[in-house]
């Protein structure tokens, strides 16, 4: 198997980029009328007026110079991401939310994300175009806007993938993570909505959102021990318990994605994050061949998947490269 496998369903489902909305005096976050252009914040949701003076600058040295905000592209737990434009260049402007800007830990994590984008320039990550603060002190990042479709959207269209496509996606993700880990970074929030596929045949893969990332070795001021960071469904057991994590936590998340791609289901499902964490900590998942006997899953691939999803980190692969090799070997069985 090589990288020439092209999922035909992706090409059919890739949406066209919508035209930017007209610059009405409405909040880009909630649509509520802003009143006058001079308003700094929306009276309804409290978020910054992206078309107002907070984002304005007269300094040609500012990353915001010449930038026009077009739309709100995404909302996260602690930040907002706007689609912006400078000339013929489309950009992503990520801003720490107003009610989080004075929290030292969140600002430290935001600054660490800036460091990741500034120093880890490699295939599979968005290009860094600058950083700074708005007039109210809210930090921002200016990044390449990656066009395409998230893996979540692509898999949602198909429910589950064919065996070759599922393996190829996992191999490419392991390869990307191996490069990232060599730079000393653990992503900690690998999930389908943070993986962007682009190009006519989804040949390019980009890992998004390093807001939960941490250094590979040791705990830092970015996250206190006992605090949970990430998305529950894709967290490794040790991550769900707020314990120290390493590269093997990212491999667990790849295993969850592969499980979802092959079966259309998650390894564990529970009504609450607490119950989900307890299931992960107490038990190993059932194998795909046991749960879905009708699926043509090769035994070697099932064994590889179960090792990626092992409850204890020491029972998983030691590196993303080792997992990639095992996935490739499973296609030859």
C-alpha positions as CSV (number, residue, x, y, z in Angstrom):
1,X,0.0,0.0,0.0
2,X,1.2,3.5,-0.9
3,X,-0.1,7.0,-0.5
4,X,-1.7,6.8,-4.0
5,X,-4.9,5.4,-2.5
6,X,-7.5,8.1,-3.1
7,X,-10.9,7.8,-1.3
8,X,-13.4,8.7,-4.1
9,X,-16.0,9.6,-1.5
10,X,-13.9,12.5,-0.4
11,X,-13.8,14.1,-3.8
12,X,-17.5,13.9,-4.1
13,X,-18.2,15.4,-0.7
14,X,-15.7,18.3,-0.6
15,X,-17.8,21.5,-0.2
16,X,-17.0,24.7,-2.1
17,X,-15.7,27.5,0.1
18,X,-18.6,29.9,0.7
19,X,-18.4,33.5,-0.3
20,X,-17.5,35.8,2.5
21,X,-20.6,37.5,4.1
22,X,-21.3,41.1,3.6
23,X,-19.9,43.3,6.5
24,X,-23.2,43.9,8.3
25,X,-23.2,45.3,11.8
26,X,-24.0,41.9,13.3
27,X,-21.9,39.9,15.7
28,X,-20.0,37.2,13.8
29,X,-20.3,35.0,16.8
30,X,-24.1,35.1,17.6
31,X,-25.6,37.2,14.8
32,X,-27.0,39.8,17.3
33,X,-27.0,43.4,16.0
34,X,-23.9,45.2,17.2
35,X,-25.3,48.7,17.2
36,X,-22.5,51.0,16.1
37,X,-19.2,50.0,14.5
38,X,-17.4,51.5,17.5
39,X,-18.7,48.9,19.9
40,X,-15.9,46.8,21.3
41,X,-18.0,43.9,22.4
42,X,-21.3,42.3,21.5
43,X,-24.1,43.1,24.0
44,X,-25.6,39.6,23.6
45,X,-22.7,37.1,23.8
46,X,-19.9,39.4,25.1
47,X,-17.4,38.4,22.5
48,X,-15.2,41.0,20.6
49,X,-16.7,42.9,17.7
50,X,-14.5,41.5,14.9
51,X,-15.4,44.3,12.6
52,X,-14.7,47.0,15.2
53,X,-11.8,48.9,16.7
54,X,-10.3,46.1,18.8
55,X,-9.0,44.4,15.6
56,X,-8.0,47.7,13.9
57,X,-4.3,48.8,13.6
58,X,-2.4,51.5,11.9
59,X,1.0,49.9,12.4
60,X,2.4,48.3,9.2
61,X,4.5,46.0,11.5
62,X,1.4,44.4,13.2
63,X,0.2,41.0,11.9
64,X,-3.3,42.6,11.7
65,X,-2.2,45.3,9.3
66,X,-4.3,45.1,6.1
67,X,-6.4,42.2,7.5
68,X,-10.1,42.0,7.0
69,X,-12.2,39.7,9.1
70,X,-14.7,37.7,6.9
71,X,-16.5,35.2,9.2
72,X,-16.3,33.2,12.3
73,X,-14.9,29.8,11.3
74,X,-14.9,27.8,14.6
75,X,-15.5,28.2,18.3
76,X,-13.5,26.2,20.9
77,X,-13.6,25.9,24.6
78,X,-11.3,28.9,25.1
79,X,-10.8,30.5,21.8
80,X,-12.5,31.8,18.6
81,X,-11.1,31.2,15.1
82,X,-12.0,33.7,12.4
83,X,-11.5,33.4,8.6
84,X,-9.7,36.5,7.5
85,X,-8.1,38.0,4.4
86,X,-5.0,40.0,3.5
87,X,-5.0,40.8,-0.2
88,X,-5.4,37.5,-2.0
89,X,-4.2,35.5,1.1
90,X,-6.8,33.7,3.3
91,X,-5.8,33.5,7.0
92,X,-7.0,32.0,10.2
93,X,-7.1,34.4,13.1
94,X,-7.3,32.6,16.5
95,X,-8.2,34.7,19.5
96,X,-8.4,33.8,23.2
97,X,-11.9,34.4,24.4
98,X,-12.5,37.5,26.4
99,X,-13.5,35.7,29.7
100,X,-10.3,33.6,29.5
101,X,-7.7,36.3,28.7
102,X,-6.9,37.0,32.3
103,X,-6.4,33.3,33.3
104,X,-2.6,32.7,33.6
105,X,-2.7,29.0,32.7
106,X,-4.9,29.5,29.6
107,X,-2.6,32.4,28.5
108,X,0.4,30.1,29.0
109,X,-1.1,27.4,26.9
110,X,-2.0,29.9,24.2
111,X,1.6,31.2,24.2
112,X,2.9,27.6,24.0
113,X,0.7,27.0,21.0
114,X,2.3,30.1,19.4
115,X,5.7,28.6,20.1
116,X,4.7,25.3,18.4
117,X,3.5,27.1,15.3
118,X,6.5,29.5,15.3
119,X,9.2,26.8,15.6
120,X,7.6,23.5,14.3
121,X,7.3,24.4,10.7
122,X,6.9,21.0,9.0
123,X,4.5,19.4,6.4
124,X,1.2,18.7,8.1
125,X,1.0,21.9,10.2
126,X,-0.4,25.3,9.3
127,X,2.1,28.0,8.5
128,X,2.7,30.7,11.1
129,X,2.0,34.3,10.0
130,X,2.4,36.2,13.3
131,X,1.0,36.8,16.8
132,X,0.2,39.6,19.1
133,X,-2.5,41.1,21.3
134,X,-5.7,43.0,20.5
135,X,-6.2,46.4,22.0
136,X,-7.9,44.9,25.0
137,X,-5.0,42.6,25.7
138,X,-6.5,39.4,24.2
139,X,-3.7,37.3,22.6
140,X,-4.1,36.2,19.0
141,X,-2.4,33.9,16.4
142,X,-2.4,34.5,12.7
143,X,-2.1,31.2,10.8
144,X,-2.5,29.8,7.3
145,X,-6.1,29.0,6.6
146,X,-6.1,25.4,5.5
147,X,-8.8,24.7,2.9
148,X,-10.4,21.3,2.7
149,X,-12.6,19.0,4.8
150,X,-12.1,17.7,8.2
151,X,-11.8,14.0,8.7
152,X,-14.9,14.2,10.9
153,X,-16.9,15.6,8.0
154,X,-15.5,13.1,5.5
155,X,-16.2,10.1,7.8
156,X,-19.6,11.5,8.6
157,X,-20.5,11.4,4.9
158,X,-19.5,7.7,4.6
159,X,-20.1,6.5,8.2
160,X,-17.2,4.1,8.0
161,X,-14.3,3.7,5.5
162,X,-13.1,0.9,3.3
163,X,-10.3,-1.2,4.8
164,X,-7.6,0.3,2.5
165,X,-8.7,3.9,3.2
166,X,-8.9,3.4,6.9
167,X,-5.4,2.0,7.1
168,X,-4.0,4.7,4.8
169,X,-5.5,7.5,6.9
170,X,-4.1,5.9,10.1
171,X,-0.6,5.4,8.5
172,X,-0.5,9.0,7.3
173,X,-1.6,10.3,10.8
174,X,1.1,8.1,12.5
175,X,3.7,9.5,10.1
176,X,2.6,13.1,10.9
177,X,2.7,12.5,14.6
178,X,6.1,10.9,14.4
179,X,7.5,14.1,13.0
180,X,5.7,16.1,15.6
181,X,7.0,13.9,18.4
182,X,10.5,14.2,17.1
183,X,10.1,18.0,17.7
184,X,9.3,17.2,21.3
185,X,5.5,18.0,21.1
186,X,2.5,15.9,22.3
187,X,-0.7,17.0,20.6
188,X,-3.1,15.6,23.3
189,X,-6.3,16.3,21.3
190,X,-6.0,14.1,18.1
191,X,-9.5,13.6,16.8
192,X,-11.2,13.6,13.4
193,X,-12.3,17.3,13.7
194,X,-8.6,18.3,14.2
195,X,-7.4,16.5,11.0
196,X,-7.9,18.4,7.8
197,X,-7.8,16.7,4.4
198,X,-7.2,18.8,1.3
199,X,-6.4,18.5,-2.3
200,X,-8.4,17.0,-5.2
201,X,-8.0,13.5,-3.8
202,X,-7.4,14.3,-0.1
203,X,-3.7,13.8,-0.6
204,X,-2.7,16.4,2.0
205,X,-3.3,15.9,5.7
206,X,-2.9,18.8,8.3
207,X,-3.1,18.5,12.0
208,X,-5.0,21.4,13.5
209,X,-5.4,23.0,17.0
210,X,-2.3,22.8,19.2
211,X,-4.2,24.5,22.1
212,X,-3.9,21.3,24.2
213,X,-0.3,20.5,23.2
214,X,2.4,20.0,25.7
215,X,6.2,19.3,25.7
216,X,7.0,15.6,25.3
217,X,9.0,15.2,28.5
218,X,7.7,16.0,31.9
219,X,4.9,18.1,33.4
220,X,5.0,21.8,33.1
221,X,3.1,24.9,34.2
222,X,0.8,24.4,31.2
223,X,-1.2,21.7,33.0
224,X,-1.5,20.9,36.6
225,X,-1.3,17.2,37.5
226,X,-4.9,15.9,38.0
227,X,-6.4,18.3,35.4
228,X,-7.9,16.7,32.3
229,X,-7.1,18.1,28.9
230,X,-8.5,16.8,25.6
231,X,-11.6,15.2,24.2
232,X,-13.0,12.4,26.3
233,X,-13.9,9.9,23.5
234,X,-10.3,10.1,22.2
235,X,-8.4,10.4,25.4
236,X,-6.0,7.6,26.6
237,X,-6.9,6.2,30.1
238,X,-3.9,8.0,31.7
239,X,-5.0,11.3,30.1
240,X,-8.5,10.9,31.3
241,X,-7.2,10.5,34.8
242,X,-5.1,13.7,34.6
243,X,-1.9,11.8,34.8
244,X,1.5,12.3,33.0
245,X,1.2,11.6,29.3
246,X,3.7,10.9,26.5
247,X,3.6,10.1,22.8
248,X,1.7,6.9,23.5
249,X,-1.4,9.0,24.4
250,X,-1.5,10.4,20.9
251,X,-1.2,6.8,19.5
252,X,-4.3,5.8,21.6
253,X,-6.2,8.5,19.9
254,X,-5.2,7.3,16.4
255,X,-6.4,3.8,17.5
256,X,-9.8,5.3,18.4
257,X,-9.9,7.0,14.9
258,X,-9.0,3.7,13.2
259,X,-11.7,1.9,15.2
260,X,-14.2,4.4,14.2
261,X,-13.1,4.3,10.5
262,X,-13.4,0.5,10.4
263,X,-16.6,0.0,12.3
264,X,-18.4,3.3,12.5
265,X,-18.4,3.0,16.3
266,X,-16.1,4.1,19.2
267,X,-14.3,1.6,21.4
268,X,-16.1,2.8,24.5
269,X,-19.4,4.7,24.7
270,X,-21.0,6.1,27.9
271,X,-23.5,8.7,28.9
272,X,-21.0,10.9,30.8
273,X,-17.3,11.7,30.6
274,X,-16.8,10.3,34.1
275,X,-18.3,6.9,33.2
276,X,-16.3,6.9,30.0
277,X,-13.1,7.5,31.9
278,X,-13.9,4.7,34.3
279,X,-14.5,2.2,31.5
280,X,-11.2,3.1,29.9
281,X,-9.3,2.8,33.1
282,X,-10.8,-0.5,34.2
283,X,-11.0,-2.5,30.9
284,X,-9.4,-3.0,27.6
285,X,-11.8,-2.7,24.6
286,X,-13.2,-5.8,22.9
287,X,-11.6,-6.6,19.6
288,X,-13.3,-5.7,16.3
289,X,-13.3,-9.3,15.1
290,X,-15.2,-10.2,18.4
291,X,-17.7,-7.4,18.2
292,X,-18.2,-7.3,14.4
293,X,-17.7,-10.8,13.1
294,X,-19.2,-9.8,9.7
295,X,-16.5,-7.2,9.0
296,X,-13.5,-8.4,7.0
297,X,-10.8,-7.4,9.5
298,X,-7.5,-9.2,9.1
299,X,-6.3,-10.7,12.4
300,X,-3.0,-8.8,12.3
301,X,-4.8,-5.5,11.9
302,X,-7.1,-6.3,14.8
303,X,-4.1,-7.2,16.9
304,X,-2.4,-3.9,15.9
305,X,-5.5,-1.9,16.8
306,X,-5.9,-3.6,20.2
307,X,-2.3,-2.8,21.0
308,X,-2.8,0.9,20.1
309,X,-5.9,0.9,22.4
310,X,-4.2,-0.9,25.3
311,X,-5.2,0.3,28.7
312,X,-1.6,0.6,29.9
313,X,0.8,2.9,28.0
314,X,3.6,0.3,28.3
315,X,1.5,-2.2,26.4
316,X,1.1,0.1,23.4
317,X,3.7,0.8,20.7
318,X,6.6,2.9,21.8
319,X,6.4,5.3,19.0
320,X,4.2,6.5,16.1
321,X,6.9,5.1,13.7
322,X,6.5,1.6,15.3
323,X,2.7,1.8,14.9
324,X,3.0,2.9,11.3
325,X,5.2,-0.1,10.5
326,X,2.8,-2.5,12.2
327,X,-0.2,-0.9,10.2
328,X,1.7,-1.3,6.9
329,X,2.6,-4.9,7.8
330,X,-1.1,-5.7,8.4
331,X,-1.9,-4.9,4.8
332,X,0.4,-7.7,3.6
333,X,-1.2,-10.5,5.7
